[in-house]
């Protein structure tokens, strides 16, 4: 949805106090002034970015490529203006020196802040597309450029939708393995350099198995060009593996998939895996591929990104299964691998009978789950307290336990930990058997110990192998994350983080009955709230609506079920924030508990 921004023209929008120019890098790390009036008649992309932002490392090179392509075609009626979000001028200067477009001067903080507020920039990188009059064409420019590159110009939602509909309709009607994996400049796939494959085959393999697998690779690989024709894969079940090497979740997923791959190869199954890397840096791509025994689309081929868009890949790792007929099979294989680990090989060849068997196994495992089945692995039958003291898992049996996935390097985790500590103490005062177990995603022992030292609960030791198993079991994709385990050892909820944030200690013991009780209490309170209010904290009328989880624009805390909302401004307030009139009333409402509605 386009932002409702009242702007007379681009020139007045980008001008500063006594400043009517922008900056351009002239190629030798010197910046020259360019009149803002040179943008007259052009489509302009306002690029909010900073050198410290990791996501920009993937997007900025793509935007440069699109910008250069449009310029080379003579489409100079498109310009990009970066709005700096760096913390200091030297960092920005180094960042901007690599860019071919214009910039708001770093020193003009007033204009930078004005643009941030005007376009409600909540995170970076952020790209807003404006027409020549300053009207917003698309405030989701990042998505438009990523999806269609220069072909998406002028990046309006209408143009993107037309391209998407035409592409999907044509592709799905005629989908085949060659149409998916062959590009205008390439009809082959590549293996890694071969050394990793052979090393892996040599470890723990009998001679007959080794000869069998080497024969497979010798048959497929053109030894001179190190290429495998896509046509050699036709008639096989092919799994497209979407991965970003720098992501920890992908690095942990790959070895499990590699075990499955080798198992199916050893069994002589007609099966192949193809890496579709979504890496933006070649070094990361090469490092990722070097650990894999399968094939890949070359890094230089842009079809990698197109396949990601075609299959609507929104999270990594992801697996798309292509049947022997070249059509997409309706199976979420990544989910099966995460749930069953190596045993997911049993789902092959992905018939309904096999999938039903896997579902039955998953249900049986869930029904048999106990705290010990989750936290005990061989000799690892304990968690640790302070100074590394060992606490046997059997001593926790019968208690309600929160498994707390977190890490010190995560800013959101550090912030959440303070609130969790407060709620932990409250719950402990109600039930002394209640416990939290910290499951660290820290990168080194020192960080783990420093973070854990401020926690009043228990933990798995740093680097404990049980962390991967627990992350896979509960499909932990982001941190902080809280999973509640009941006294019987069964999972109560994987969403304990939101429950604690919204209800605080009142959410204990996280049972379905308790949550329904809290929700009923909220519904009863809502009957006394006015349908509309207008308060000083927001100039427009606020309307009471039902909603899912949201972040209150008044106090910054999470809320759910009910909010006072202004649709035009895309803001939401807790009823307690929208309705409070004076300090005493606010204090009285705070005393009622931690219900955030």
Secondary structure, 3 states (H helix, E strand, C coil): CCCCCCCCCHHHHHCECCECEEEEECCCCCEEEEEHHHHCCCEEEEEEECCCCHHHHHHHHHHHHHHHHHHHCCCCCEEEEEEECCCCHHHHHHHHCCCCCEECCCCCHHHHHHHHHHCCCCCCCEEEEECCCCCEEECCHHHHHHHHHHHHCCCCHHHHHHHHHHHHHHHHHCCCHHHHHCECCECEEECCCCHHHHHHHHCCCCHHHHHHHHHHHHHHCECCCCEEEHHHHCCCEEEEEEECCCCHHHHHHHHHHHHHHHHHHHCCCCEEEEEEECCCCHHHHHHHHHCCCCEECCCCCCHHHHHHHHCCCCCCCEEEEECCCCCECCCCHHHHHHHHHHHHHHHCCCCHHHHHHHHHHHHHHHHCCCHHHHHCECCECEEECHHHCEEEHHHHCCCCEEEEEECCCCHHHHHHHHHHHHHHHHHHHHCCCCEEEEEECCCCHHHHHHHHCCCCCEECCCCCCHHHHHHHHCCCCCCCEEEEECCCCCEEECCHHHHHHHHHHHHCCCCHHHHHHHHHHHHHHHCCCCCEECCCCCCCCEEEEEEEEEECCCCCCEEEEEEEEECCCCEEECHHHHHCCCHHHHHHHHHCCCCCC
